[in-house]
Amino acid sequence: MKNYIQGRYFEVYYDAVKIPLRRLREVIWEAWEAVPNSYIDTLYESWYDRCIAVIEAKGGPTKY
């Protein structure tokens, strides 16, 4: 989502403090809607493995 926003909304990237809250919400909502459902499904399906990896790494870096 960060890359989507930075690539399309230069005003957010360069001067986010001056953006009206309403406009910021619109930009964030558009970025969220651009995330494919298949990507969300993949993340959801891998949550258990991700949790195990964090536990095994004792909170350290993982392959995820």
Predicted model as a PDB file, atoms N, CA, C, CB and O in Angstrom, pLDDT in the B-factor column:
MODEL        1                                                                  
ATOM      1  N   MET A   1       0.827  -1.181   0.000  1.00 86.00           N  
ATOM      2  CA  MET A   1       0.000   0.000   0.000  1.00 86.00           C  
ATOM      3  C   MET A   1       0.875   1.249   0.000  1.00 86.00           C  
ATOM      4  CB  MET A   1      -0.942  -0.005   1.204  1.00 86.00           C  
ATOM      5  O   MET A   1       0.558   2.240  -0.659  1.00 86.00           O  
ATOM      6  N   LYS A   2       1.973   1.192   0.742  1.00 85.00           N  
ATOM      7  CA  LYS A   2       2.876   2.344   0.788  1.00 85.00           C  
ATOM      8  C   LYS A   2       3.400   2.675  -0.610  1.00 85.00           C  
ATOM      9  CB  LYS A   2       4.053   2.069   1.746  1.00 85.00           C  
ATOM     10  O   LYS A   2       3.406   3.833  -1.027  1.00 85.00           O  
ATOM     11  N   ASN A   3       3.834   1.650  -1.314  1.00 86.00           N  
ATOM     12  CA  ASN A   3       4.369   1.869  -2.661  1.00 86.00           C  
ATOM     13  C   ASN A   3       3.287   2.381  -3.609  1.00 86.00           C  
ATOM     14  CB  ASN A   3       4.977   0.572  -3.211  1.00 86.00           C  
ATOM     15  O   ASN A   3       3.550   3.237  -4.454  1.00 86.00           O  
ATOM     16  N   TYR A   4       2.079   1.860  -3.468  1.00 87.00           N  
ATOM     17  CA  TYR A   4       0.963   2.312  -4.294  1.00 87.00           C  
ATOM     18  C   TYR A   4       0.722   3.805  -4.076  1.00 87.00           C  
ATOM     19  CB  TYR A   4      -0.318   1.504  -3.975  1.00 87.00           C  
ATOM     20  O   TYR A   4       0.597   4.572  -5.030  1.00 87.00           O  
ATOM     21  N   ILE A   5       0.660   4.199  -2.819  1.00 85.00           N  
ATOM     22  CA  ILE A   5       0.396   5.600  -2.483  1.00 85.00           C  
ATOM     23  C   ILE A   5       1.542   6.494  -2.943  1.00 85.00           C  
ATOM     24  CB  ILE A   5       0.178   5.759  -0.970  1.00 85.00           C  
ATOM     25  O   ILE A   5       1.309   7.542  -3.546  1.00 85.00           O  
ATOM     26  N   GLN A   6       2.772   6.090  -2.666  1.00 82.00           N  
ATOM     27  CA  GLN A   6       3.915   6.915  -3.050  1.00 82.00           C  
ATOM     28  C   GLN A   6       4.029   7.053  -4.563  1.00 82.00           C  
ATOM     29  CB  GLN A   6       5.199   6.326  -2.488  1.00 82.00           C  
ATOM     30  O   GLN A   6       4.454   8.096  -5.060  1.00 82.00           O  
ATOM     31  N   GLY A   7       3.655   6.015  -5.292  1.00 84.00           N  
ATOM     32  CA  GLY A   7       3.758   6.059  -6.743  1.00 84.00           C  
ATOM     33  C   GLY A   7       2.671   6.870  -7.419  1.00 84.00           C  
ATOM     34  O   GLY A   7       2.833   7.268  -8.572  1.00 84.00           O  
ATOM     35  N   ARG A   8       1.581   7.124  -6.741  1.00 83.00           N  
ATOM     36  CA  ARG A   8       0.445   7.805  -7.361  1.00 83.00           C  
ATOM     37  C   ARG A   8       0.088   9.161  -6.764  1.00 83.00           C  
ATOM     38  CB  ARG A   8      -0.733   6.933  -7.280  1.00 83.00           C  
ATOM     39  O   ARG A   8      -0.561   9.977  -7.418  1.00 83.00           O  
ATOM     40  N   TYR A   9       0.500   9.399  -5.551  1.00 80.00           N  
ATOM     41  CA  TYR A   9       0.097  10.621  -4.865  1.00 80.00           C  
ATOM     42  C   TYR A   9       1.310  11.339  -4.320  1.00 80.00           C  
ATOM     43  CB  TYR A   9      -0.887  10.315  -3.737  1.00 80.00           C  
ATOM     44  O   TYR A   9       1.695  11.159  -3.165  1.00 80.00           O  
ATOM     45  N   PHE A  10       1.897  12.144  -5.157  1.00 74.00           N  
ATOM     46  CA  PHE A  10       3.113  12.838  -4.757  1.00 74.00           C  
ATOM     47  C   PHE A  10       2.886  13.777  -3.581  1.00 74.00           C  
ATOM     48  CB  PHE A  10       3.670  13.611  -5.922  1.00 74.00           C  
ATOM     49  O   PHE A  10       3.787  13.991  -2.770  1.00 74.00           O  
ATOM     50  N   GLU A  11       1.683  14.337  -3.489  1.00 68.00           N  
ATOM     51  CA  GLU A  11       1.420  15.241  -2.374  1.00 68.00           C  
ATOM     52  C   GLU A  11       1.490  14.516  -1.039  1.00 68.00           C  
ATOM     53  CB  GLU A  11       0.059  15.898  -2.537  1.00 68.00           C  
ATOM     54  O   GLU A  11       1.874  15.112  -0.033  1.00 68.00           O  
ATOM     55  N   VAL A  12       1.128  13.253  -1.016  1.00 66.00           N  
ATOM     56  CA  VAL A  12       1.211  12.468   0.218  1.00 66.00           C  
ATOM     57  C   VAL A  12       2.667  12.180   0.541  1.00 66.00           C  
ATOM     58  CB  VAL A  12       0.412  11.147   0.092  1.00 66.00           C  
ATOM     59  O   VAL A  12       3.097  12.279   1.690  1.00 66.00           O  
ATOM     60  N   TYR A  13       3.410  11.824  -0.483  1.00 63.00           N  
ATOM     61  CA  TYR A  13       4.809  11.439  -0.283  1.00 63.00           C  
ATOM     62  C   TYR A  13       5.659  12.623   0.160  1.00 63.00           C  
ATOM     63  CB  TYR A  13       5.382  10.841  -1.567  1.00 63.00           C  
ATOM     64  O   TYR A  13       6.509  12.479   1.039  1.00 63.00           O  
ATOM     65  N   TYR A  14       5.443  13.774  -0.430  1.00 67.00           N  
ATOM     66  CA  TYR A  14       6.313  14.912  -0.156  1.00 67.00           C  
ATOM     67  C   TYR A  14       5.839  15.825   0.964  1.00 67.00           C  
ATOM     68  CB  TYR A  14       6.467  15.707  -1.383  1.00 67.00           C  
ATOM     69  O   TYR A  14       6.662  16.469   1.614  1.00 67.00           O  
ATOM     70  N   ASP A  15       4.547  15.897   1.203  1.00 69.00           N  
ATOM     71  CA  ASP A  15       4.065  16.851   2.202  1.00 69.00           C  
ATOM     72  C   ASP A  15       2.783  16.350   2.863  1.00 69.00           C  
ATOM     73  CB  ASP A  15       3.826  18.224   1.559  1.00 69.00           C  
ATOM     74  O   ASP A  15       1.740  17.000   2.791  1.00 69.00           O  
ATOM     75  N   ALA A  16       2.874  15.200   3.499  1.00 64.00           N  
ATOM     76  CA  ALA A  16       1.693  14.559   4.075  1.00 64.00           C  
ATOM     77  C   ALA A  16       1.035  15.399   5.159  1.00 64.00           C  
ATOM     78  CB  ALA A  16       2.065  13.215   4.640  1.00 64.00           C  
ATOM     79  O   ALA A  16      -0.164  15.252   5.399  1.00 64.00           O  
ATOM     80  N   VAL A  17       1.778  16.267   5.812  1.00 71.00           N  
ATOM     81  CA  VAL A  17       1.231  17.072   6.906  1.00 71.00           C  
ATOM     82  C   VAL A  17       0.168  18.045   6.406  1.00 71.00           C  
ATOM     83  CB  VAL A  17       2.349  17.839   7.609  1.00 71.00           C  
ATOM     84  O   VAL A  17      -0.745  18.395   7.154  1.00 71.00           O  
ATOM     85  N   LYS A  18       0.269  18.483   5.163  1.00 75.00           N  
ATOM     86  CA  LYS A  18      -0.649  19.482   4.634  1.00 75.00           C  
ATOM     87  C   LYS A  18      -1.875  18.893   3.944  1.00 75.00           C  
ATOM     88  CB  LYS A  18       0.075  20.361   3.678  1.00 75.00           C  
ATOM     89  O   LYS A  18      -2.714  19.636   3.435  1.00 75.00           O  
ATOM     90  N   ILE A  19      -1.985  17.577   3.920  1.00 79.00           N  
ATOM     91  CA  ILE A  19      -3.114  16.938   3.247  1.00 79.00           C  
ATOM     92  C   ILE A  19      -4.312  16.889   4.198  1.00 79.00           C  
ATOM     93  CB  ILE A  19      -2.734  15.504   2.765  1.00 79.00           C  
ATOM     94  O   ILE A  19      -4.174  16.464   5.345  1.00 79.00           O  
ATOM     95  N   PRO A  20      -5.475  17.319   3.733  1.00 84.00           N  
ATOM     96  CA  PRO A  20      -6.670  17.224   4.579  1.00 84.00           C  
ATOM     97  C   PRO A  20      -6.968  15.762   4.930  1.00 84.00           C  
ATOM     98  CB  PRO A  20      -7.889  17.862   3.868  1.00 84.00           C  
ATOM     99  O   PRO A  20      -6.749  14.863   4.117  1.00 84.00           O  
ATOM    100  N   LEU A  21      -7.456  15.540   6.118  1.00 84.00           N  
ATOM    101  CA  LEU A  21      -7.743  14.192   6.584  1.00 84.00           C  
ATOM    102  C   LEU A  21      -8.687  13.463   5.636  1.00 84.00           C  
ATOM    103  CB  LEU A  21      -8.338  14.235   7.980  1.00 84.00           C  
ATOM    104  O   LEU A  21      -8.503  12.275   5.372  1.00 84.00           O  
ATOM    105  N   ARG A  22      -9.678  14.150   5.131  1.00 90.00           N  
ATOM    106  CA  ARG A  22     -10.624  13.525   4.202  1.00 90.00           C  
ATOM    107  C   ARG A  22      -9.906  12.996   2.960  1.00 90.00           C  
ATOM    108  CB  ARG A  22     -11.716  14.529   3.793  1.00 90.00           C  
ATOM    109  O   ARG A  22     -10.187  11.888   2.504  1.00 90.00           O  
ATOM    110  N   ARG A  23      -8.989  13.781   2.418  1.00 85.00           N  
ATOM    111  CA  ARG A  23      -8.227  13.361   1.226  1.00 85.00           C  
ATOM    112  C   ARG A  23      -7.318  12.181   1.567  1.00 85.00           C  
ATOM    113  CB  ARG A  23      -7.381  14.544   0.666  1.00 85.00           C  
ATOM    114  O   ARG A  23      -7.200  11.246   0.775  1.00 85.00           O  
ATOM    115  N   LEU A  24      -6.684  12.214   2.721  1.00 84.00           N  
ATOM    116  CA  LEU A  24      -5.820  11.126   3.141  1.00 84.00           C  
ATOM    117  C   LEU A  24      -6.614   9.824   3.264  1.00 84.00           C  
ATOM    118  CB  LEU A  24      -5.139  11.468   4.471  1.00 84.00           C  
ATOM    119  O   LEU A  24      -6.139   8.764   2.856  1.00 84.00           O  
ATOM    120  N   ARG A  25      -7.802   9.903   3.817  1.00 90.00           N  
ATOM    121  CA  ARG A  25      -8.656   8.715   3.913  1.00 90.00           C  
ATOM    122  C   ARG A  25      -8.997   8.163   2.539  1.00 90.00           C  
ATOM    123  CB  ARG A  25      -9.939   9.041   4.672  1.00 90.00           C  
ATOM    124  O   ARG A  25      -8.996   6.948   2.343  1.00 90.00           O  
ATOM    125  N   GLU A  26      -9.288   9.040   1.587  1.00 91.00           N  
ATOM    126  CA  GLU A  26      -9.597   8.610   0.220  1.00 91.00           C  
ATOM    127  C   GLU A  26      -8.409   7.879  -0.403  1.00 91.00           C  
ATOM    128  CB  GLU A  26      -9.990   9.819  -0.648  1.00 91.00           C  
ATOM    129  O   GLU A  26      -8.576   6.836  -1.035  1.00 91.00           O  
ATOM    130  N   VAL A  27      -7.226   8.425  -0.224  1.00 88.00           N  
ATOM    131  CA  VAL A  27      -6.018   7.836  -0.783  1.00 88.00           C  
ATOM    132  C   VAL A  27      -5.754   6.463  -0.167  1.00 88.00           C  
ATOM    133  CB  VAL A  27      -4.816   8.764  -0.556  1.00 88.00           C  
ATOM    134  O   VAL A  27      -5.446   5.507  -0.879  1.00 88.00           O  
ATOM    135  N   ILE A  28      -5.874   6.370   1.145  1.00 91.00           N  
ATOM    136  CA  ILE A  28      -5.638   5.094   1.829  1.00 91.00           C  
ATOM    137  C   ILE A  28      -6.684   4.070   1.408  1.00 91.00           C  
ATOM    138  CB  ILE A  28      -5.658   5.281   3.364  1.00 91.00           C  
ATOM    139  O   ILE A  28      -6.348   2.908   1.182  1.00 91.00           O  
ATOM    140  N   TRP A  29      -7.931   4.473   1.301  1.00 95.00           N  
ATOM    141  CA  TRP A  29      -8.986   3.550   0.896  1.00 95.00           C  
ATOM    142  C   TRP A  29      -8.733   3.039  -0.526  1.00 95.00           C  
ATOM    143  CB  TRP A  29     -10.367   4.236   0.983  1.00 95.00           C  
ATOM    144  O   TRP A  29      -8.904   1.850  -0.797  1.00 95.00           O  
ATOM    145  N   GLU A  30      -8.334   3.919  -1.419  1.00 94.00           N  
ATOM    146  CA  GLU A  30      -8.038   3.508  -2.783  1.00 94.00           C  
ATOM    147  C   GLU A  30      -6.884   2.502  -2.810  1.00 94.00           C  
ATOM    148  CB  GLU A  30      -7.700   4.730  -3.646  1.00 94.00           C  
ATOM    149  O   GLU A  30      -6.934   1.517  -3.547  1.00 94.00           O  
ATOM    150  N   ALA A  31      -5.857   2.748  -2.015  1.00 94.00           N  
ATOM    151  CA  ALA A  31      -4.724   1.821  -1.949  1.00 94.00           C  
ATOM    152  C   ALA A  31      -5.168   0.476  -1.405  1.00 94.00           C  
ATOM    153  CB  ALA A  31      -3.599   2.398  -1.078  1.00 94.00           C  
ATOM    154  O   ALA A  31      -4.738  -0.558  -1.915  1.00 94.00           O  
ATOM    155  N   TRP A  32      -6.003   0.459  -0.398  1.00 95.00           N  
ATOM    156  CA  TRP A  32      -6.501  -0.797   0.159  1.00 95.00           C  
ATOM    157  C   TRP A  32      -7.309  -1.570  -0.889  1.00 95.00           C  
ATOM    158  CB  TRP A  32      -7.367  -0.526   1.410  1.00 95.00           C  
ATOM    159  O   TRP A  32      -7.151  -2.783  -1.026  1.00 95.00           O  
ATOM    160  N   GLU A  33      -8.161  -0.874  -1.617  1.00 96.00           N  
ATOM    161  CA  GLU A  33      -8.973  -1.515  -2.645  1.00 96.00           C  
ATOM    162  C   GLU A  33      -8.127  -2.075  -3.784  1.00 96.00           C  
ATOM    163  CB  GLU A  33      -9.984  -0.530  -3.193  1.00 96.00           C  
ATOM    164  O   GLU A  33      -8.562  -2.987  -4.486  1.00 96.00           O  
ATOM    165  N   ALA A  34      -6.929  -1.540  -3.974  1.00 95.00           N  
ATOM    166  CA  ALA A  34      -6.041  -2.000  -5.048  1.00 95.00           C  
ATOM    167  C   ALA A  34      -5.308  -3.289  -4.688  1.00 95.00           C  
ATOM    168  CB  ALA A  34      -5.030  -0.919  -5.383  1.00 95.00           C  
ATOM    169  O   ALA A  34      -4.729  -3.931  -5.564  1.00 95.00           O  
ATOM    170  N   VAL A  35      -5.324  -3.676  -3.420  1.00 94.00           N  
ATOM    171  CA  VAL A  35      -4.665  -4.919  -3.012  1.00 94.00           C  
ATOM    172  C   VAL A  35      -5.506  -6.090  -3.512  1.00 94.00           C  
ATOM    173  CB  VAL A  35      -4.476  -4.985  -1.451  1.00 94.00           C  
ATOM    174  O   VAL A  35      -6.684  -6.193  -3.170  1.00 94.00           O  
ATOM    175  N   PRO A  36      -4.916  -6.973  -4.320  1.00 95.00           N  
ATOM    176  CA  PRO A  36      -5.700  -8.100  -4.844  1.00 95.00           C  
ATOM    177  C   PRO A  36      -6.131  -9.060  -3.731  1.00 95.00           C  
ATOM    178  CB  PRO A  36      -4.888  -8.861  -5.899  1.00 95.00           C  
ATOM    179  O   PRO A  36      -5.386  -9.299  -2.780  1.00 95.00           O  
ATOM    180  N   ASN A  37      -7.319  -9.595  -3.863  1.00 96.00           N  
ATOM    181  CA  ASN A  37      -7.807 -10.564  -2.883  1.00 96.00           C  
ATOM    182  C   ASN A  37      -6.895 -11.778  -2.795  1.00 96.00           C  
ATOM    183  CB  ASN A  37      -9.220 -11.005  -3.233  1.00 96.00           C  
ATOM    184  O   ASN A  37      -6.743 -12.365  -1.724  1.00 96.00           O  
ATOM    185  N   SER A  38      -6.290 -12.154  -3.908  1.00 97.00           N  
ATOM    186  CA  SER A  38      -5.399 -13.314  -3.905  1.00 97.00           C  
ATOM    187  C   SER A  38      -4.193 -13.072  -2.994  1.00 97.00           C  
ATOM    188  CB  SER A  38      -4.930 -13.632  -5.335  1.00 97.00           C  
ATOM    189  O   SER A  38      -3.703 -14.002  -2.354  1.00 97.00           O  
ATOM    190  N   TYR A  39      -3.720 -11.838  -2.937  1.00 93.00           N  
ATOM    191  CA  TYR A  39      -2.595 -11.504  -2.060  1.00 93.00           C  
ATOM    192  C   TYR A  39      -3.016 -11.621  -0.591  1.00 93.00           C  
ATOM    193  CB  TYR A  39      -2.075 -10.074  -2.361  1.00 93.00           C  
ATOM    194  O   TYR A  39      -2.276 -12.158   0.233  1.00 93.00           O  
ATOM    195  N   ILE A  40      -4.186 -11.124  -0.280  1.00 94.00           N  
ATOM    196  CA  ILE A  40      -4.700 -11.217   1.085  1.00 94.00           C  
ATOM    197  C   ILE A  40      -4.914 -12.679   1.466  1.00 94.00           C  
ATOM    198  CB  ILE A  40      -6.018 -10.424   1.228  1.00 94.00           C  
ATOM    199  O   ILE A  40      -4.608 -13.077   2.590  1.00 94.00           O  
ATOM    200  N   ASP A  41      -5.434 -13.476   0.541  1.00 96.00           N  
ATOM    201  CA  ASP A  41      -5.625 -14.906   0.792  1.00 96.00           C  
ATOM    202  C   ASP A  41      -4.302 -15.589   1.098  1.00 96.00           C  
ATOM    203  CB  ASP A  41      -6.293 -15.578  -0.410  1.00 96.00           C  
ATOM    204  O   ASP A  41      -4.218 -16.406   2.014  1.00 96.00           O  
ATOM    205  N   THR A  42      -3.272 -15.256   0.336  1.00 93.00           N  
ATOM    206  CA  THR A  42      -1.949 -15.848   0.548  1.00 93.00           C  
ATOM    207  C   THR A  42      -1.412 -15.488   1.932  1.00 93.00           C  
ATOM    208  CB  THR A  42      -0.967 -15.380  -0.543  1.00 93.00           C  
ATOM    209  O   THR A  42      -0.867 -16.346   2.626  1.00 93.00           O  
ATOM    210  N   LEU A  43      -1.558 -14.252   2.331  1.00 90.00           N  
ATOM    211  CA  LEU A  43      -1.102 -13.839   3.664  1.00 90.00           C  
ATOM    212  C   LEU A  43      -1.894 -14.560   4.752  1.00 90.00           C  
ATOM    213  CB  LEU A  43      -1.238 -12.310   3.834  1.00 90.00           C  
ATOM    214  O   LEU A  43      -1.331 -15.010   5.750  1.00 90.00           O  
ATOM    215  N   TYR A  44      -3.195 -14.663   4.548  1.00 94.00           N  
ATOM    216  CA  TYR A  44      -4.023 -15.339   5.534  1.00 94.00           C  
ATOM    217  C   TYR A  44      -3.629 -16.809   5.668  1.00 94.00           C  
ATOM    218  CB  TYR A  44      -5.499 -15.219   5.157  1.00 94.00           C  
ATOM    219  O   TYR A  44      -3.554 -17.339   6.777  1.00 94.00           O  
ATOM    220  N   GLU A  45      -3.382 -17.451   4.553  1.00 94.00           N  
ATOM    221  CA  GLU A  45      -3.030 -18.872   4.566  1.00 94.00           C  
ATOM    222  C   GLU A  45      -1.669 -19.132   5.210  1.00 94.00           C  
ATOM    223  CB  GLU A  45      -3.035 -19.417   3.152  1.00 94.00           C  
ATOM    224  O   GLU A  45      -1.397 -20.247   5.656  1.00 94.00           O  
ATOM    225  N   SER A  46      -0.814 -18.108   5.262  1.00 92.00           N  
ATOM    226  CA  SER A  46       0.526 -18.311   5.806  1.00 92.00           C  
ATOM    227  C   SER A  46       0.675 -17.808   7.246  1.00 92.00           C  
ATOM    228  CB  SER A  46       1.536 -17.621   4.928  1.00 92.00           C  
ATOM    229  O   SER A  46       1.778 -17.848   7.791  1.00 92.00           O  
ATOM    230  N   TRP A  47      -0.402 -17.341   7.868  1.00 92.00           N  
ATOM    231  CA  TRP A  47      -0.272 -16.729   9.194  1.00 92.00           C  
ATOM    232  C   TRP A  47       0.293 -17.704  10.222  1.00 92.00           C  
ATOM    233  CB  TRP A  47      -1.625 -16.213   9.666  1.00 92.00           C  
ATOM    234  O   TRP A  47       1.119 -17.316  11.048  1.00 92.00           O  
ATOM    235  N   TYR A  48      -0.138 -18.957  10.185  1.00 94.00           N  
ATOM    236  CA  TYR A  48       0.321 -19.913  11.183  1.00 94.00           C  
ATOM    237  C   TYR A  48       1.833 -20.136  11.047  1.00 94.00           C  
ATOM    238  CB  TYR A  48      -0.440 -21.251  11.040  1.00 94.00           C  
ATOM    239  O   TYR A  48       2.559 -20.116  12.041  1.00 94.00           O  
ATOM    240  N   ASP A  49       2.296 -20.344   9.823  1.00 93.00           N  
ATOM    241  CA  ASP A  49       3.731 -20.540   9.596  1.00 93.00           C  
ATOM    242  C   ASP A  49       4.539 -19.312  10.018  1.00 93.00           C  
ATOM    243  CB  ASP A  49       3.996 -20.854   8.120  1.00 93.00           C  
ATOM    244  O   ASP A  49       5.646 -19.432  10.541  1.00 93.00           O  
ATOM    245  N   ARG A  50       3.970 -18.142   9.785  1.00 91.00           N  
ATOM    246  CA  ARG A  50       4.653 -16.903  10.191  1.00 91.00           C  
ATOM    247  C   ARG A  50       4.782 -16.823  11.712  1.00 91.00           C  
ATOM    248  CB  ARG A  50       3.891 -15.667   9.661  1.00 91.00           C  
ATOM    249  O   ARG A  50       5.837 -16.457  12.229  1.00 91.00           O  
ATOM    250  N   CYS A  51       3.727 -17.161  12.414  1.00 92.00           N  
ATOM    251  CA  CYS A  51       3.759 -17.134  13.880  1.00 92.00           C  
ATOM    252  C   CYS A  51       4.785 -18.124  14.419  1.00 92.00           C  
ATOM    253  CB  CYS A  51       2.369 -17.449  14.455  1.00 92.00           C  
ATOM    254  O   CYS A  51       5.550 -17.796  15.326  1.00 92.00           O  
ATOM    255  N   ILE A  52       4.806 -19.335  13.863  1.00 94.00           N  
ATOM    256  CA  ILE A  52       5.773 -20.341  14.293  1.00 94.00           C  
ATOM    257  C   ILE A  52       7.197 -19.849  14.028  1.00 94.00           C  
ATOM    258  CB  ILE A  52       5.521 -21.684  13.568  1.00 94.00           C  
ATOM    259  O   ILE A  52       8.080 -20.030  14.867  1.00 94.00           O  
ATOM    260  N   ALA A  53       7.421 -19.237  12.884  1.00 93.00           N  
ATOM    261  CA  ALA A  53       8.751 -18.733  12.544  1.00 93.00           C  
ATOM    262  C   ALA A  53       9.211 -17.676  13.545  1.00 93.00           C  
ATOM    263  CB  ALA A  53       8.753 -18.151  11.126  1.00 93.00           C  
ATOM    264  O   ALA A  53      10.375 -17.673  13.946  1.00 93.00           O  
ATOM    265  N   VAL A  54       8.320 -16.787  13.950  1.00 93.00           N  
ATOM    266  CA  VAL A  54       8.674 -15.752  14.926  1.00 93.00           C  
ATOM    267  C   VAL A  54       8.992 -16.379  16.283  1.00 93.00           C  
ATOM    268  CB  VAL A  54       7.528 -14.725  15.069  1.00 93.00           C  
ATOM    269  O   VAL A  54       9.945 -15.981  16.954  1.00 93.00           O  
ATOM    270  N   ILE A  55       8.194 -17.353  16.674  1.00 93.00           N  
ATOM    271  CA  ILE A  55       8.439 -18.035  17.955  1.00 93.00           C  
ATOM    272  C   ILE A  55       9.790 -18.739  17.921  1.00 93.00           C  
ATOM    273  CB  ILE A  55       7.309 -19.056  18.263  1.00 93.00           C  
ATOM    274  O   ILE A  55      10.575 -18.622  18.863  1.00 93.00           O  
ATOM    275  N   GLU A  56      10.067 -19.469  16.841  1.00 94.00           N  
ATOM    276  CA  GLU A  56      11.336 -20.181  16.728  1.00 94.00           C  
ATOM    277  C   GLU A  56      12.527 -19.237  16.673  1.00 94.00           C  
ATOM    278  CB  GLU A  56      11.329 -21.058  15.500  1.00 94.00           C  
ATOM    279  O   GLU A  56      13.612 -19.577  17.144  1.00 94.00           O  
ATOM    280  N   ALA A  57      12.331 -18.058  16.104  1.00 94.00           N  
ATOM    281  CA  ALA A  57      13.396 -17.062  16.014  1.00 94.00           C  
ATOM    282  C   ALA A  57      13.461 -16.214  17.281  1.00 94.00           C  
ATOM    283  CB  ALA A  57      13.184 -16.165  14.789  1.00 94.00           C  
ATOM    284  O   ALA A  57      14.267 -15.288  17.371  1.00 94.00           O  
ATOM    285  N   LYS A  58      12.615 -16.530  18.257  1.00 92.00           N  
ATOM    286  CA  LYS A  58      12.548 -15.776  19.518  1.00 92.00           C  
ATOM    287  C   LYS A  58      12.386 -14.274  19.281  1.00 92.00           C  
ATOM    288  CB  LYS A  58      13.805 -16.033  20.350  1.00 92.00           C  
ATOM    289  O   LYS A  58      13.020 -13.438  19.924  1.00 92.00           O  
ATOM    290  N   GLY A  59      11.513 -13.980  18.334  1.00 90.00           N  
ATOM    291  CA  GLY A  59      11.218 -12.572  18.025  1.00 90.00           C  
ATOM    292  C   GLY A  59      12.190 -11.947  17.049  1.00 90.00           C  
ATOM    293  O   GLY A  59      12.026 -10.787  16.672  1.00 90.00           O  
ATOM    294  N   GLY A  60      13.189 -12.685  16.637  1.00 91.00           N  
ATOM    295  CA  GLY A  60      14.179 -12.155  15.708  1.00 91.00           C  
ATOM    296  C   GLY A  60      13.715 -12.232  14.268  1.00 91.00           C  
ATOM    297  O   GLY A  60      12.547 -12.512  14.002  1.00 91.00           O  
ATOM    298  N   PRO A  61      14.622 -11.987  13.343  1.00 90.00           N  
ATOM    299  CA  PRO A  61      14.275 -12.003  11.915  1.00 90.00           C  
ATOM    300  C   PRO A  61      13.824 -13.391  11.448  1.00 90.00           C  
ATOM    301  CB  PRO A  61      15.474 -11.542  11.079  1.00 90.00           C  
ATOM    302  O   PRO A  61      14.290 -14.410  11.958  1.00 90.00           O  
ATOM    303  N   THR A  62      12.932 -13.413  10.494  1.00 89.00           N  
ATOM    304  CA  THR A  62      12.460 -14.654   9.894  1.00 89.00           C  
ATOM    305  C   THR A  62      12.566 -14.533   8.378  1.00 89.00           C  
ATOM    306  CB  THR A  62      10.997 -14.970  10.330  1.00 89.00           C  
ATOM    307  O   THR A  62      12.902 -13.471   7.854  1.00 89.00           O  
ATOM    308  N   LYS A  63      12.277 -15.622   7.680  1.00 81.00           N  
ATOM    309  CA  LYS A  63      12.296 -15.563   6.211  1.00 81.00           C  
ATOM    310  C   LYS A  63      11.126 -14.741   5.661  1.00 81.00           C  
ATOM    311  CB  LYS A  63      12.254 -16.981   5.625  1.00 81.00           C  
ATOM    312  O   LYS A  63      11.108 -14.398   4.479  1.00 81.00           O  
ATOM    313  N   TYR A  64      10.168 -14.433   6.503  1.00 73.00           N  
ATOM    314  CA  TYR A  64       9.010 -13.672   6.068  1.00 73.00           C  
ATOM    315  C   TYR A  64       9.312 -12.198   6.176  1.00 73.00           C  
ATOM    316  CB  TYR A  64       7.769 -14.033   6.891  1.00 73.00           C  
ATOM    317  O   TYR A  64       8.461 -11.369   5.855  1.00 73.00           O  
TER     318      TYR A  64                                                      
ENDMDL                                                                          
END                                                                             
